[in-house]
Structures are given as C-alpha cells and as structure tokens.
C-alpha cells in the first residue's frame, strides 16, 4: 500500500513531509512526558526522556571526532560571556556560529522543535538546581540557531534568577560556580550591579541579533524576550519613536489616531508634545467622539490651534450646551474652518458647561464654511444661525434626523428655508428617522414641503430625501412655472409617500420639479409606486389618475436622460416600454453603468390586462423584454421581487418553488458585468440560485439578504473558492453618500 502524504509536482506523495510531522509529534510527546516527570520532582527520569527527545532530531551532532561535549561546560560559558561583554554587538553571533574554545564543533539546526527540546532540557536542569549545565544548555541552544529567541529567553531567565539570589551565593555552591564562570575564571564573585549590567547586555544583544538576522516570522519567544527587555527597563525596549523615526513617518502615524487619543499623546513628554503640537496637518481635521473627550482645557486648546483647524466634528454637543452665541464664537474664532459636523446626541443635565473663549474675527463670515452636517437638531434658532453665517459659501448641507426642523406641523408655521437662499449649495441631504421604515408608516408629523427648499437652492446638483411625507405646497398643485432644479445631476429618494386622496389630490404626487435631461443618477428606494412613476413620467391626459386599474403606458410621456449612469427603482418595475423610453438613450450611448429594478407588478405600471399585484412569472423575460437596456459599460445589475417559475408545467409543484434562470441568462447581455444584487424574496431554492451565481464566470461581487445559518456558511466557502465577494446587504445596495465623518 502506498504511503499517504502531500502530493509533490511529480504526482507522488511527499514522504519527507510525513516523516517530519511524525518526528515533531514524537518530540512533543516526549517533552510533555518530561515536563510531567519534572513537575512531580522526578528529575533524573525527566532528563533521560528529554535527552531522548533531543536525539530524535536527524541533524548530525558530531564534530572533530566527538559525539558530545565534555561534562565541563566552563569553556562554553566563558567564551559566550566574553563575547557578550565586548563592545561588538555581533561578537556573540560570530561565537555562536563558530566552534567552542575547546575545539568542539557545536551542531547547527534550524528545526524549531530541536531548539524547543534543548530549552526543555535546560529547564529540567535548572529545576534540578544544576545551574551550570542549565546555563550551558541555554547557550548551546543559541549556538544551535542564533536567530531564534528560544536560547536568549532561557539564558535571561537563568541570569535573572542569579541576580535575585546574588546575596546568598556564598551559601549555595551551585550559584557561586555559575557566577565564577560568568566572570570568565575570575575568583571573585560579581556584585549585583555587575549581574544587572550583564543581564541587560544579554537581552539587548539577543533582541539585536534576532531582529537583524531572523528569517522567520516572530513567535511567542520573541514576544517574551521583548517583554523581558521592557520589564528590565532595557534601553533597547524603551526607545522613543519620536527620537528615532523621521518626521514624515511620525506625521503619518499620528494622523491615524483620533483626536481624543492625540490629545492624550501630548502628555507623554516634551518631545511628543512639541512634535504633535507643531504639526498643523494633525489638527486640520479635529474629531471629538464623546462628551468627556475635550476636557476642561479644550477651550484653550481650541484657541491655540485656531489657525490649523479646517474640519471640526463633535459627535455629542450636549455638553457644550450649544447656543447661537457659541455658534458665533466657533465660526468667528476658527477663521480656516471649512467643514463642520455636529451631533446633538443625548442630554447630560448634570454635566458642567464648557465655555468657548475664542477671539472675535472682523467679519461674521470669516470661517468660510463650505460643508455643514447636523444630526438630530430639533431647535430652529441654532441651525438658522449657522445657515445665516454661511449662506454665501455653503456647498454641502446634511440634515440628518431633521424632522422637527424642516417639518410643518400645522398650517401657519414657517419653513426654515423660506427665510434663506443658498445660491452656492450643490449637495443637500434631508433625512428623518429610521431609513428602513416603510413609506406607508409615515404620518403628517413627518411631512415636508418642497417648494421652499427648491426655491432656496436653485443651483442644486445632488439631492437626497428620506423618511418624509412629501408634497409641493399644502393644498396646491405644482405648476410648470414654479421653481426648478436645472443643474440637478443626482437624485436619491428613500422612504417617501405623498398625502392620500382624502387630504390632497393626486396631482401633488408631483412634489419635485421636472428632472432635467442632464440627470446622471436616479435612485428611488422604498418609495411608493406612485412617486416612482410620477418622478419619471408626466401624464398626457388632463384627468387625475385613479388607482382602480393600472392605466395603459401609452398615456404617459417619458422623460429622456441620455447621460444617465445609475438607475435604481425598487418600488415596482415600470412597464418595459416605459423603461425603454427612459433608459434606451443612455444604454445605447454606453453611459448606463448601474441598473437595479423590481419585478413586482404594481398599479400604474402595466397594461390593463395585468391585474394589480399579480406575479409576472413567465410573462416577463428580462433578456427579451429589456434587451434595449444592454449597455456595454454596465457593471452592476440588481433585481428585486422576482420569481420566473412557471407552475403550469408541473401541477404538483410547491407554491413556494423558485426559478431564477432567466436572470442568469440576462447577465450574458452585459459584457463588462461584475456585480449583481439579488433580492427575490423568501422562496424555496434561492440558496441554490445564489450558488449558480457564484459559479458564473462574470460575477465577482454578490449582494443579497436571503442566506442565513448553514446556507450562508456554505455559500461563503464556495465564494471563497471561486474568488467571489459575497455580501449580506439588507434591502438594497448601499447608497454612496458619505458625510464629513465618513
């Protein structure tokens, strides 16, 4: 029978690998037995077992006709200690690589288990109080492989024991003999200071040799040696990186720290304080993560670095008790401030207030704020103060959880955007609450009026709205001559809906101005189907649309977006004829790069022959019905709520049966595709469908939210084997909309 083993390139089993594994196993078993015997005080038996383990190594210990070194190990100790006390840091390494002073050629072996076995032998000798032999064996371990830290750790432990017991060496001949060998034949016993210097030197030389000549990764012995050097307060382990490293490297390292840690580093010593304080790049982006992080000296610190700070992030401003006066001080006292992120956080009424004492600038707008992000701010006055100071410079505005600030709770309350005009604003995000809340759960307390926002931001290029009940103007429809966003390029709509017909007529589903033909990205995520439809199309008829049956697609006029690169609509698929009108120009031009749709029918999106809520089944074939969308540069494709299973061919099939093969066939229409997002629903067989996607030659990245437990583990293993990145992404692909803190 052929021996088992790993295959070598010739196809035969590698018997050497099996032999090495068997040898290592035998050595480890023998060492474990020896340690157990030594633990029970049976040192003679333990030594015999450990010596047998050492002899299991196949390296040749012979040298100059001798099988073993003589019993007198003084030559070994004296030669190594003489090299150690010399000024040459390489002296011990050269001695370890050469023969003994008595002429014996010490064996050399790089097998780790051989060094571990010798270390176990030295440990047994040390426990048996044979300190001379123990120290000699530790030095022999160094001679075996000078680049290994095993021998240095054992030798340092023995020397440290001698240092601790230096005062009683007169009454213990074993320790006295070792000390005499350390002094290279000197009859007098060394002082404690001499032993301490020798131990420090031994550890320093060991660290230096292992770091310079080591050809393997660090192991646990290297960590132990480094820890010994630290506890012994050796200079080699306590070198200040600020003194050793170049300023460019230090600046790169410190830039990876958060502001709280950076402020703590100021108190290490004067060198650290000066290096960090005078590096203006470290303070350009100031981030405070928790209420107590600024400290009581924060105002003075802020004033000291006022000329360096360009970005200020405070994740909890409750400790600051932010008022309009303090906002005025921040904007006037930080003249180079460009980006400001404030999170109201939780309230801490028992905390003392931090007063900001900053010098006043000549003009209120000296900060030249360009980016502003406010999270969970419910008070109108501080926000309006910030906007009034930066209305002529602001280009990015993020209002997160801003419902009470922008919502109109009742008729007659003012909208904050009524009193301000942000002519330079390019990017606006307004969100409220949990972004995963279904649009049907929104109430009038989450309403937002769009007309003042559109009027206040005439040059907007990117807009993100999420978590609101949206309308144009209460009780009035939008007309074409109202405000428009002619420069808009990117639109993201999250959980939105419009008032029902008992409150306002259906014309107000058009809560946005007409989208310009220069749109580059349209993302409609979790919005009502009516909103998704009316954002993309306008009615040719003058009568309102009813929801009893879906109107024919001929009644709608599609808007053309020849530069569209991203189109995502997961609220319900539009009729393929309507999609063709919207997306075909950009697909033909090769502009379309990201496409994400839903395959569930919904009112308004299909001919009258399709009842609302019906499943498409075999009536919808993406490769056939959407062949006009085959853009050559499309790299990301997503589909929601789909099942192409045809139950007419198998009357006994389960009602939960699933088929996704038409989607896989659709992938072949896109030559540069590499990322797919699949959200079919909770059907049987979806795990098998995802496995087929992993095996598809084009697919490199998969987003899904179906796999759980064992299915997720098995799919991960399969994806790893085929180089596919498998992600669990709830609901839909993430929206690429970073803020300052991102």
SULMOFEN-V835567 format. One record per backbone hydrogen bond with DSSP energy under -1.0 kcal/mol. CO is the residue of the C=O (numbers start at 0). NH is the residue of the N-H. Records with the same first field share a line. If there is no record, write none. Layout:
CO = NH ; NH
//
This chain:
5 = 13
7 = 10
11 = 7
12 = 14
13 = 17
14 = 18
15 = 19
16 = 20
17 = 21
18 = 22
19 = 23
20 = 24
21 = 25
22 = 26
23 = 27
24 = 28
25 = 29
26 = 30
27 = 31
28 = 32
29 = 33
30 = 34
31 = 35
32 = 36
33 = 37
34 = 38
35 = 39
36 = 41
37 = 40
40 = 42
41 = 45
42 = 46
43 = 47
44 = 48
45 = 49
46 = 50
47 = 51
48 = 52
49 = 53
50 = 54
53 = 56
62 = 65
65 = 62
72 = 76
73 = 77
74 = 78
75 = 79
76 = 80
77 = 81
78 = 82
79 = 83
80 = 84
87 = 90
89 = 93
90 = 94
91 = 95
92 = 96
99 = 102
103 = 99
110 = 113 ; 114
111 = 115
112 = 116
113 = 117
114 = 118
115 = 119
116 = 120
117 = 121
118 = 122
119 = 123
120 = 124
121 = 125
122 = 126
123 = 127
124 = 129
125 = 128
129 = 133
130 = 134
131 = 135
132 = 136
133 = 137
134 = 138
135 = 139
136 = 140
137 = 141
138 = 142
139 = 143
140 = 144
143 = 108
144 = 147
148 = 152
149 = 153
150 = 154
151 = 155
152 = 156
153 = 157
154 = 158
155 = 159
156 = 160
157 = 161
158 = 162
159 = 163
160 = 164
162 = 165
164 = 167
171 = 175
172 = 176
173 = 177
174 = 178
175 = 179
176 = 180
177 = 181
178 = 182
179 = 184
180 = 183
190 = 194
191 = 195
192 = 196
193 = 197
194 = 198
195 = 199
196 = 200
197 = 201
198 = 202
199 = 203
200 = 204
201 = 205
202 = 206
203 = 207
204 = 208
205 = 209
206 = 210
207 = 211
208 = 212
218 = 222
219 = 223
220 = 224
221 = 225
222 = 226
223 = 227
224 = 228
225 = 229
226 = 230
227 = 231
228 = 233
229 = 232
239 = 243
240 = 244
245 = 249
246 = 250
247 = 251
248 = 252
249 = 253
250 = 254
252 = 255
253 = 256
257 = 261
258 = 262
259 = 263
260 = 264
263 = 266
264 = 267
268 = 272
269 = 273
270 = 274
271 = 275
272 = 276
273 = 277
277 = 279
278 = 281
283 = 309 ; 310
285 = 312
287 = 314
289 = 292
294 = 297
296 = 300
297 = 301
298 = 302
299 = 303
300 = 304
304 = 307 ; 308
309 = 337 ; 338
310 = 285
311 = 340
312 = 287
313 = 342
322 = 326
323 = 327
324 = 328
325 = 329
326 = 330
327 = 331
328 = 332
329 = 333
333 = 336
337 = 369 ; 370
338 = 311
339 = 372
340 = 313
341 = 374
342 = 316
347 = 350
362 = 365
369 = 394 ; 395
370 = 339
371 = 397
372 = 341
373 = 399
374 = 343
379 = 383
380 = 384
381 = 385
382 = 386
383 = 387
384 = 388
385 = 389
389 = 392 ; 393
394 = 425 ; 426
395 = 371
396 = 428
397 = 373
398 = 430
399 = 375
401 = 405
402 = 406
409 = 412
414 = 417
415 = 418
421 = 424
425 = 460 ; 461
426 = 396
427 = 463
428 = 398
429 = 465
430 = 401
433 = 436
437 = 440
438 = 441
442 = 445
443 = 446
445 = 468
447 = 470
449 = 453
450 = 454
451 = 455
452 = 456
455 = 421
456 = 459
460 = 488 ; 489
461 = 427
462 = 491
463 = 429
464 = 493
465 = 431
467 = 496
468 = 447
470 = 449
471 = 450
472 = 475
478 = 481
488 = 519 ; 520
489 = 462
490 = 522
491 = 464
492 = 524
493 = 495
494 = 466
495 = 527
496 = 469
499 = 502 ; 503
504 = 507
505 = 508
506 = 509
508 = 510
515 = 518
519 = 564 ; 565
520 = 490
521 = 567
522 = 492
523 = 569
527 = 531
528 = 532
529 = 533
530 = 534
532 = 536
535 = 558
537 = 556
551 = 554
552 = 555
554 = 539
556 = 537
560 = 563
564 = 592 ; 593
565 = 521
566 = 595
567 = 523
574 = 578
575 = 579
576 = 580
577 = 581
578 = 582
579 = 583
582 = 586
583 = 587
584 = 588
585 = 590 ; 591
586 = 589
592 = 634 ; 635
593 = 566
594 = 637
595 = 568
596 = 639
599 = 572
601 = 604
606 = 609
610 = 613
615 = 618
616 = 619
620 = 623 ; 624
621 = 625
625 = 628
626 = 629
628 = 630
630 = 633
634 = 673 ; 674
635 = 594
636 = 676
637 = 596
638 = 678
639 = 598
649 = 652
653 = 656
655 = 683
658 = 643
659 = 663
660 = 664
661 = 665
665 = 668
666 = 669
669 = 672
673 = 699 ; 700
674 = 636
675 = 702
676 = 638
678 = 640
680 = 682
684 = 688
685 = 689
686 = 690
687 = 691
688 = 692
689 = 693
690 = 694
699 = 724
700 = 675
701 = 726
702 = 677
703 = 728
707 = 710
708 = 712
709 = 713
710 = 714
711 = 715
712 = 716
713 = 717
714 = 718
715 = 719
716 = 720
717 = 721
718 = 723
724 = 701
726 = 703
729 = 731
734 = 736
//
